[in-house]
Amino acid sequence: MTVTPASPSPPAADPHRPVVTDDELLARVESLVPVAVRRQLWTLFLDADQVQLPMVVPLEGIPERPDRLAVERWGDALDEVASEFGVSAVVFVLERPGPAVDSASDVAWRDALSGLSEARRYAVRAVLTCTSDGVVAPADTRSVTATDRDRCPRPQSSPSRLRFSEVLAVR
């Protein structure tokens, strides 16, 4: 009996490498959220050099249709994070089981989340969907390059703790 060695697994993505192109962004997201398990919204953070910061926030229990006020509160909370940690851009990943076909819910969430960067410290780089078939980008996804207005200083350690309960209504 001949044993065939398993093909080597690809090397882990370097978390310190900038995520510049759409292909690099898709690959990064696929490494973090390869397939949908439950309905939730992930938020990833990038600095001014498009390097992913070492924090990812999943929000479970999101409804089929976004609530405008709740989305705005999340945007405000992210603005506080951007200020505190030097976030220049965010990437949203809507995780939901099902086929890789845009639903009305997907489009509503993409529209609601795409507008969050208006009058805030960060840009919305992309809104992706993770389905049972994997991560998909809408056909009209375009990377958003941070402008000087959107850039924040380099992330620094903070002597104060963020209090999300003061910014985001917690049930």
N, CA and C of each residue as an Amber inpcrd file, in Angstrom:
protein
   513
   0.8460000  -1.1700000   0.0000000   0.0000000   0.0000000   0.0000000
   0.8910000   1.2340000   0.0000000   0.5700000   2.1890000  -0.8740000
   1.3260000   3.4230000  -0.9770000   0.5430000   4.5360000  -0.3070000
   1.2070000   5.2690000   0.5390000   0.5680000   6.3920000   1.2160000
   0.9680000   7.6660000   0.5050000  -0.0210000   8.4150000   0.0520000
   0.2410000   9.6910000  -0.6090000   0.1850000  10.7840000   0.4370000
   1.2550000  11.5710000   0.5300000   1.2290000  12.6400000   1.5320000
   0.1570000  13.6690000   1.1880000  -0.4530000  14.1790000   2.2110000
  -1.4640000  15.2250000   2.0030000  -0.7980000  16.4560000   1.4310000
  -1.5420000  17.1650000   0.6030000  -0.9750000  18.3920000   0.0400000
  -0.7670000  19.3890000   1.1740000   0.3260000  20.1200000   1.1010000
   0.6040000  21.0540000   2.1930000  -0.4620000  22.1430000   2.2440000
  -0.8120000  22.5220000   3.4500000  -1.7950000  23.5980000   3.5750000
  -1.1130000  24.9170000   3.2670000  -1.8880000  25.8790000   2.7300000
  -1.2790000  27.1630000   2.4090000  -0.8110000  27.8620000   3.6860000
   0.2360000  28.6650000   3.5850000   0.7100000  29.3520000   4.7820000
  -0.3410000  30.3400000   5.2840000  -0.3630000  30.5090000   6.5750000
  -1.3110000  31.4610000   7.1560000  -1.0030000  32.8600000   6.6500000
  -2.0440000  33.6110000   6.4160000  -1.8660000  34.9850000   5.9360000
  -1.1260000  35.7980000   7.0000000  -0.2030000  36.6100000   6.5480000
   0.5530000  37.4710000   7.4550000  -0.3670000  38.5930000   7.9300000
  -0.7260000  38.6170000   9.2020000  -1.6570000  39.6410000   9.6790000
  -1.0790000  41.0540000   9.6560000   0.2330000  41.1780000   9.4530000
   0.8710000  42.4900000   9.4260000   0.9980000  43.0500000   8.0090000
   0.6000000  42.2460000   7.0420000   0.7020000  42.6730000   5.6490000
  -0.5370000  43.4970000   5.2690000  -0.3590000  44.6260000   4.6100000
  -1.5160000  45.4270000   4.1950000  -2.4500000  44.6350000   3.2840000
  -3.7220000  44.8960000   3.4330000  -4.7650000  44.2750000   2.6190000
  -5.1840000  45.3450000   1.6050000  -4.4830000  45.3790000   0.4720000
  -4.6420000  46.4860000  -0.4690000  -5.6860000  46.2080000  -1.5470000
  -5.6210000  45.0460000  -2.1770000  -6.5170000  44.7650000  -3.2950000
  -7.7930000  44.0650000  -2.8160000  -8.7950000  44.0690000  -3.6890000
 -10.0380000  43.3650000  -3.3740000  -9.7860000  41.8720000  -3.1970000
  -8.8990000  41.2860000  -4.0260000  -8.5750000  39.8580000  -3.8940000
  -7.9330000  39.5600000  -2.5470000  -7.0340000  40.4380000  -2.0960000
  -6.4110000  40.2440000  -0.7850000  -7.4490000  40.3520000   0.3320000
  -8.3820000  41.2840000   0.1660000  -9.4330000  41.4430000   1.1660000
 -10.3180000  40.1950000   1.2240000 -10.7160000  39.6900000   0.0680000
 -11.5300000  38.4750000   0.0440000 -10.7910000  37.3010000   0.6790000
  -9.5130000  37.1630000   0.3620000  -8.7190000  36.0690000   0.9380000
  -8.6400000  36.2030000   2.4570000  -8.4460000  37.4260000   2.9570000
  -8.3720000  37.6380000   4.4090000  -9.6870000  37.2650000   5.0680000
 -10.7920000  37.7380000   4.4950000 -12.0980000  37.4510000   5.0820000
 -12.3780000  35.9510000   5.0310000 -12.0440000  35.2970000   3.9180000
 -12.2460000  33.8460000   3.8070000 -11.4490000  33.0800000   4.8610000
 -10.2840000  33.6060000   5.2350000  -9.4900000  32.9290000   6.2620000
 -10.1100000  33.0860000   7.6500000 -10.8730000  34.1500000   7.8530000
 -11.4930000  34.4040000   9.1500000 -12.8960000  33.8020000   9.2690000
 -13.6710000  33.9120000   8.1970000 -15.0560000  33.4460000   8.1890000
 -15.2650000  32.6640000   6.8900000 -14.8380000  31.3930000   6.8410000
 -14.8690000  30.6580000   5.5700000 -16.2670000  30.3080000   5.0670000
 -17.1810000  29.9450000   5.9530000 -18.5630000  29.6320000   5.5730000
 -19.4930000  30.0860000   6.6960000 -20.7380000  30.3220000   6.3250000
 -21.7180000  30.7890000   7.3070000 -22.1590000  29.6560000   8.2260000
 -22.2330000  29.9760000   9.5040000 -22.7030000  29.0380000  10.5070000
 -24.0050000  29.5570000  11.1130000 -24.0710000  30.8520000  11.3560000
 -25.2540000  31.4780000  11.9500000 -25.3700000  32.8960000  11.3970000
 -26.4770000  33.5140000  11.6150000 -26.6960000  34.8790000  11.1400000
 -26.0340000  35.8510000  12.1210000 -25.0540000  36.5900000  11.6220000
 -24.3960000  37.6070000  12.4360000 -23.6430000  38.5750000  11.5380000
 -23.2250000  39.6670000  12.1200000 -22.4800000  40.6960000  11.3930000
 -21.0900000  40.8130000  12.0070000 -20.0620000  40.6690000  11.1750000
 -18.6770000  40.8080000  11.6110000 -18.1820000  42.1840000  11.2030000
 -17.3630000  42.7990000  12.0630000 -16.7130000  44.0600000  11.7280000
 -15.2120000  43.8630000  11.8940000 -14.4700000  44.1700000  10.8190000
 -13.0100000  44.1110000  10.8170000 -12.4940000  45.5350000  10.6990000
 -11.3200000  45.7860000  11.2360000 -10.7850000  47.1380000  11.3090000
  -9.4280000  47.2160000  10.6080000  -9.2200000  48.2750000   9.8290000
  -7.9600000  48.4990000   9.1230000  -7.3870000  49.8450000   9.5250000
  -6.0630000  49.9160000   9.6150000  -5.4280000  51.1960000   9.9310000
  -5.1920000  51.9820000   8.6370000  -4.5130000  53.1120000   8.7400000
  -4.2810000  53.9850000   7.5880000  -3.4410000  53.3200000   6.5070000
  -2.6560000  52.3040000   6.8670000  -1.8490000  51.5670000   5.8920000
  -2.5790000  50.3430000   5.3520000  -3.8590000  50.1950000   5.6960000
  -4.7000000  49.0620000   5.2930000  -4.2250000  47.7350000   5.9090000
  -3.6080000  47.8240000   7.0790000  -3.2210000  46.6400000   7.8500000
  -4.3670000  46.3530000   8.8200000  -4.7990000  45.0910000   8.8660000
  -5.8910000  44.7270000   9.7600000  -5.4340000  44.8240000  11.2030000
  -6.2220000  45.5100000  12.0130000  -5.9270000  45.6240000  13.4420000
  -6.3570000  44.3290000  14.1350000  -5.7260000  43.9940000  15.2640000
  -5.9880000  42.7010000  15.9210000  -7.2760000  42.6740000  16.7460000
  -8.3640000  43.0540000  16.1040000  -9.6720000  42.9600000  16.7590000
 -10.7230000  42.7420000  15.6780000 -11.6640000  41.8620000  15.9870000
 -12.7760000  41.5470000  15.1020000 -14.0060000  41.4610000  15.9940000
 -15.0870000  42.1070000  15.5790000 -16.2820000  42.1260000  16.4120000
 -17.4340000  41.4300000  15.6960000 -17.9190000  40.3070000  16.2660000
 -19.1250000  39.6800000  15.7190000 -20.3570000  40.1530000  16.5050000
 -21.4270000  40.4580000  15.7980000 -22.7010000  40.8060000  16.4410000
 -23.7110000  39.7370000  16.0570000 -24.1740000  38.9790000  17.0400000
 -25.1490000  37.9170000  16.7870000 -26.5670000  38.4700000  16.8410000
 -27.4730000  37.7170000  16.2590000 -28.8880000  38.0340000  16.3690000
 -29.3400000  39.2250000  15.5540000 -28.6780000  39.5140000  14.4590000
 -29.1180000  40.6610000  13.6640000 -30.3900000  40.2900000  12.8970000
 -31.2980000  41.2360000  12.7680000 -32.5700000  40.9440000  12.1030000
 -32.4150000  40.8550000  10.5840000 -33.4660000  40.3870000   9.9350000
 -33.4740000  40.2970000   8.4740000 -33.3400000  41.6760000   7.8300000
 -33.9880000  42.6550000   8.3940000 -33.9380000  44.0200000   7.8760000
 -33.2340000  44.9050000   8.9090000 -32.3050000  45.7340000   8.4610000
 -31.5960000  46.5980000   9.4170000 -32.5210000  47.6700000   9.9950000
 -32.3520000  47.9260000  11.2690000 -33.0480000  49.0220000  11.9320000
 -32.1540000  50.2470000  11.8180000 -32.6530000  51.3000000  11.1870000
 -31.8400000  52.4840000  10.9010000 -31.1860000  53.0560000  12.1580000
 -31.9420000  53.1840000  13.2290000 -31.4020000  53.7580000  14.4650000
 -30.3200000  52.8620000  15.0610000 -30.5410000  51.5580000  15.0770000
 -29.5420000  50.6260000  15.6260000 -28.2590000  50.6540000  14.7880000
 -28.4000000  50.7380000  13.4730000 -27.2200000  50.8040000  12.6000000
 -26.4570000  52.1040000  12.8510000 -27.1720000  53.2000000  13.0040000
 -26.5080000  54.4800000  13.2990000 -25.7810000  54.4360000  14.6360000
 -26.3710000  53.8030000  15.6310000 -25.7000000  53.6610000  16.9360000
 -24.4330000  52.8180000  16.7960000 -24.5100000  51.7550000  15.9820000
 -23.3170000  50.9320000  15.7500000 -22.2580000  51.7780000  15.0520000
 -22.6740000  52.5940000  14.0930000 -21.7360000  53.4950000  13.4120000
 -21.0810000  54.4620000  14.3850000 -21.8560000  54.9750000  15.3320000
 -21.3030000  55.8860000  16.3450000 -20.3090000  55.1580000  17.2450000
 -20.6430000  53.9220000  17.6400000 -19.7190000  53.1440000  18.4670000
 -18.4240000  52.8840000  17.7090000 -18.5400000  52.5770000  16.4180000
 -17.3430000  52.3510000  15.6000000 -16.5210000  53.6280000  15.4640000
 -17.1730000  54.7680000  15.4720000 -16.4550000  56.0390000  15.4170000
 -15.5890000  56.2170000  16.6640000 -16.1090000  55.7900000  17.8140000
 -15.3260000  55.8430000  19.0520000 -14.1220000  54.9040000  18.9630000
 -14.3380000  53.7100000  18.4110000 -13.2420000  52.7550000  18.2240000
 -12.2080000  53.3410000  17.2670000 -12.6780000  53.9730000  16.1920000
 -11.7700000  54.5800000  15.2120000 -10.8960000  55.6400000  15.8690000
 -11.5040000  56.4400000  16.7060000 -10.7580000  57.4820000  17.4070000
  -9.7290000  56.8860000  18.3640000 -10.1460000  55.8790000  19.1080000
  -9.2870000  55.2830000  20.1360000  -8.1310000  54.4730000  19.5630000
  -8.3830000  53.7400000  18.4640000  -7.3960000  52.7900000  17.9750000
  -6.8270000  53.1060000  16.5980000  -7.1080000  54.2630000  16.0500000
  -6.5400000  54.6370000  14.7620000  -7.1180000  53.8640000  13.5940000
  -8.4030000  53.5720000  13.6440000  -9.0640000  52.8560000  12.5530000
  -9.3020000  53.8300000  11.4100000  -8.8740000  53.4410000  10.2240000
  -9.0840000  54.2550000   9.0340000 -10.2410000  53.7330000   8.2000000
 -10.4380000  52.3980000   8.2140000 -11.5080000  51.7880000   7.4190000
 -12.0360000  50.5590000   8.1430000 -13.2950000  50.2440000   7.8570000
 -13.9010000  49.0370000   8.3900000 -14.3840000  48.1740000   7.2280000
 -14.4510000  46.8800000   7.5030000 -14.9990000  45.9140000   6.5580000
 -16.1020000  45.1820000   7.3030000 -17.2740000  45.1360000   6.7000000
 -18.3900000  44.4030000   7.2870000 -18.5680000  43.0980000   6.5370000
 -18.8640000  42.0470000   7.2850000 -19.1670000  40.7480000   6.6890000
 -20.4970000  40.2870000   7.2710000 -21.5090000  40.2330000   6.4240000
 -22.8110000  39.7250000   6.8280000 -22.7680000  38.2110000   6.6700000
 -22.7470000  37.5050000   7.7930000 -22.7380000  36.0430000   7.7680000
 -24.1740000  35.5530000   7.8690000 -24.5730000  34.7390000   6.8930000
 -25.9160000  34.1660000   6.9280000 -25.9460000  32.8630000   6.1530000
 -26.4790000  31.8110000   6.7620000 -26.5940000  30.5390000   6.0460000
 -27.5040000  30.7040000   4.8230000 -27.2300000  29.9310000   3.8070000
 -28.0450000  29.9730000   2.5940000 -27.1590000  30.0910000   1.3700000
 -27.7910000  30.1070000   0.2010000 -27.0300000  30.1530000  -1.0530000
 -26.3810000  31.5130000  -1.2920000 -25.4000000  31.5180000  -2.1830000
 -24.6410000  32.7300000  -2.4940000 -25.3740000  33.5860000  -3.5220000
 -26.6320000  33.8710000  -3.2600000 -27.4440000  34.7240000  -4.1210000
 -27.9270000  35.8760000  -3.2610000 -27.7320000  37.1090000  -3.7430000
 -28.1770000  38.2710000  -2.9800000 -29.6760000  38.2000000  -2.7020000
 -30.0210000  38.4360000  -1.4560000 -31.4280000  38.5230000  -1.0790000
 -31.7540000  39.9920000  -0.8330000 -33.0230000  40.2970000  -0.6780000
 -33.4320000  41.6630000  -0.3590000 -32.8110000  42.0930000   0.9720000
 -32.6870000  41.1500000   1.8930000 -32.0630000  41.4340000   3.1840000
 -30.5910000  41.8170000   3.0080000 -29.8730000  41.0660000   2.1810000
 -28.4540000  41.3690000   1.9250000 -28.2960000  42.7800000   1.3810000
 -29.1340000  43.1320000   0.4100000 -29.0550000  44.4550000  -0.2220000
 -29.3870000  45.5460000   0.7930000 -30.4060000  45.3320000   1.6180000
 -30.7760000  46.3270000   2.6340000 -29.6350000  46.5450000   3.6190000
 -29.0090000  45.4620000   4.0780000 -27.8800000  45.5870000   5.0030000
 -26.6970000  46.2800000   4.3290000 -26.4000000  45.9130000   3.0880000
 -25.2780000  46.5370000   2.3700000 -25.5130000  48.0430000   2.2300000
 -26.7330000  48.4340000   1.8710000 -27.0470000  49.8570000   1.7330000
 -26.9170000  50.5860000   3.0680000 -27.4390000  49.9840000   4.1400000
 -27.3900000  50.6220000   5.4600000 -25.9560000  50.7740000   5.9560000
 -25.1560000  49.7320000   5.7870000 -23.7830000  49.7580000   6.3000000
 -22.8580000  50.6120000   5.4400000 -23.0870000  50.6440000   4.1490000
 -22.2240000  51.4230000   3.2470000 -22.2670000  52.9090000   3.5580000
 -23.3840000  53.3890000   4.0580000 -23.5150000  54.8120000   4.3510000
 -22.9720000  55.2370000   5.6970000 -22.4480000  54.3270000   6.4830000
 -22.0100000  54.6720000   7.8370000 -20.8170000  55.6040000   7.8920000
 -19.9900000  55.6450000   6.8730000 -18.7660000  56.4480000   6.9700000
 -19.0140000  57.9390000   6.7980000 -20.2160000  58.3310000   6.3950000
 -20.5040000  59.7540000   6.2380000 -20.3710000  60.4590000   7.5830000
 -19.5580000  61.4960000   7.6170000 -19.3340000  62.3150000   8.8130000
 -18.7280000  61.5270000   9.9730000 -17.9920000  60.4740000   9.6670000
 -17.3160000  59.7110000  10.7110000 -15.8320000  59.6200000  10.3970000
 -15.0420000  59.1020000  11.3340000 -13.5830000  59.0500000  11.2050000
 -13.0790000  57.9250000  10.3210000 -13.9320000  57.0410000   9.8720000
 -13.5070000  55.8700000   9.1180000 -14.2570000  55.7920000   7.7900000
 -13.6720000  55.0460000   6.8740000 -14.3250000  54.7290000   5.6040000
 -14.8660000  53.3070000   5.6860000 -15.9060000  53.0280000   4.9430000
 -16.3870000  51.6540000   4.8190000 -15.7010000  51.0810000   3.5830000
 -14.7570000  50.1990000   3.8050000 -13.9780000  49.6150000   2.7000000
 -14.8190000  48.6620000   1.8700000 -15.6070000  47.8060000   2.5290000
 -16.4360000  46.8460000   1.8020000 -17.5030000  46.2820000   2.7190000
 -18.5820000  45.8140000   2.1050000 -19.6110000  45.0550000   2.8000000
 -19.7360000  43.7490000   2.0250000 -19.2720000  42.6590000   2.6520000
 -19.2490000  41.3500000   2.0090000 -20.3010000  40.4480000   2.6510000
 -20.6180000  39.3660000   1.9830000 -21.5740000  38.4000000   2.5090000
 -20.8950000  37.0430000   2.5920000 -21.0270000  36.3850000   3.7280000
 -20.5310000  35.0240000   3.8900000 -21.7460000  34.1120000   3.9480000
 -21.8200000  33.1720000   3.0060000 -22.9580000  32.2670000   2.8920000
 -22.5150000  30.8350000   3.1730000 -23.4380000  29.9170000   3.0170000
 -23.0920000  28.4960000   3.1580000 -22.1020000  28.0700000   2.0870000
 -22.0470000  28.8320000   0.9860000 -21.1220000  28.5370000  -0.1100000
 -19.7940000  29.2720000   0.0180000 -19.6410000  30.1150000   1.0240000
 -18.4080000  30.8680000   1.2080000 -18.6390000  32.3650000   1.1090000
 -17.5410000  33.1080000   1.0460000 -17.5950000  34.5660000   1.0150000
 -17.8130000  35.0320000  -0.4190000 -18.7570000  35.9370000  -0.5760000
 -19.0320000  36.5160000  -1.8860000 -19.0710000  38.0300000  -1.7640000
 -18.6390000  38.6710000  -2.8310000 -18.6930000  40.1270000  -2.9030000
 -19.7490000  40.4930000  -3.9290000 -20.5340000  41.5230000  -3.6660000
 -21.4980000  41.9400000  -4.6730000 -20.7670000  42.4050000  -5.9290000
 -21.4280000  42.3190000  -7.0490000 -20.8040000  42.6800000  -8.3270000
 -20.3410000  44.1280000  -8.3480000 -20.9900000  44.9920000  -7.5830000
 -20.6380000  46.4130000  -7.6220000 -19.6940000  46.8290000  -6.5000000
 -19.0540000  45.8690000  -5.8190000 -18.1240000  46.2060000  -4.7420000
 -16.9010000  46.9120000  -5.3150000 -16.5930000  48.0340000  -4.7330000
 -15.3870000  48.7730000  -5.0910000 -14.6790000  49.1130000  -3.7890000
 -13.3720000  48.9720000  -3.7980000 -12.6210000  49.3300000  -2.5990000
 -12.6970000  50.8290000  -2.3880000 -12.7670000  51.2090000  -1.1530000
 -12.7690000  52.6180000  -0.8080000 -11.3850000  52.9410000  -0.2770000
 -10.7100000  53.8540000  -0.9250000  -9.3930000  54.2690000  -0.4590000
  -9.5760000  55.4150000   0.5110000  -8.9920000  55.2920000   1.6670000
  -9.1290000  56.3330000   2.6810000  -8.5020000  57.6240000   2.1940000
  -9.2200000  58.7140000   2.4110000  -8.6840000  60.0240000   2.0720000
  -7.9750000  60.5740000   3.3010000  -7.3060000  61.7000000   3.1480000
  -6.6250000  62.2980000   4.3020000  -7.6180000  62.6080000   5.4150000
  -8.8610000  62.9760000   5.0560000  -9.8700000  63.2690000   6.0640000
 -10.1810000  62.0270000   6.8970000 -10.1260000  60.8500000   6.2480000
 -10.4940000  59.6170000   6.9260000  -9.3540000  59.0220000   7.7430000
  -8.1490000  59.4770000   7.5240000  -7.0090000  58.8550000   8.1890000
  -6.9260000  59.2720000   9.6520000  -6.4890000  58.3550000  10.4580000
  -6.3050000  58.5950000  11.8850000  -4.8310000  58.3990000  12.1890000
  -4.3390000  58.9500000  13.2890000  -2.9570000  58.6750000  13.6600000
  -2.7610000  57.1990000  13.9540000  -1.5190000  56.7780000  13.9500000
  -1.1820000  55.3750000  14.2320000  -1.8260000  54.9250000  15.5350000
  -2.3200000  53.6920000  15.5910000  -2.9190000  53.1970000  16.8270000
  -1.9170000  53.2120000  17.9760000  -2.3650000  53.6040000  19.1320000
  -1.5330000  53.6580000  20.3280000  -2.2670000  52.9320000  21.4460000
  -1.5090000  52.4420000  22.3970000  -2.1410000  51.8770000  23.5850000
  -2.8680000  52.9880000  24.3030000  -3.9810000  52.6590000  24.8880000
  -4.7860000  53.6740000  25.5530000  -4.7780000  53.4530000  27.0550000
  -4.6140000  54.5220000  27.8330000  -4.6800000  54.3840000  29.2780000
  -6.1250000  54.2750000  29.7630000  -7.1090000  54.5970000  28.8810000
  -8.5030000  54.5230000  29.3130000  -9.2220000  53.3970000  28.5850000
 -10.2260000  52.8450000  29.2490000 -11.0130000  51.7770000  28.6520000
 -12.2040000  52.3950000  27.9210000 -12.5630000  51.8050000  26.7950000
 -13.7710000  52.2320000  26.0970000 -14.9780000  51.6860000  26.8310000
 -16.0030000  52.4570000  26.9200000 -17.2420000  52.0180000  27.5520000
 -18.3270000  52.0070000  26.4780000 -18.4740000  50.8600000  25.8130000
 -19.4430000  50.7580000  24.7370000 -20.8620000  50.9670000  25.2400000
 -21.1340000  50.6180000  26.4830000 -22.4860000  50.7840000  27.0140000
 -22.8900000  52.2450000  27.0540000 -21.9400000  53.1570000  27.0700000
 -22.2550000  54.5720000  27.0510000 -22.5330000  55.0600000  25.6390000
 -22.0500000  54.3350000  24.6530000 -22.2170000  54.7470000  23.2630000
 -23.3170000  53.9620000  22.5760000 -23.4070000  52.6870000  22.8520000
 -24.3350000  51.7850000  22.1770000 -25.3410000  51.2600000  23.1960000
 -26.6120000  51.3930000  22.8610000 -27.6400000  50.8820000  23.7780000
 -27.4850000  49.3740000  23.8950000 -27.3620000  48.8920000  25.1070000
 -27.1860000  47.4660000  25.3600000 -28.4460000  46.9530000  26.0270000
 -28.9470000  45.8290000  25.5120000 -30.1490000  45.2420000  26.1130000
 -29.8000000  44.3880000  27.3010000
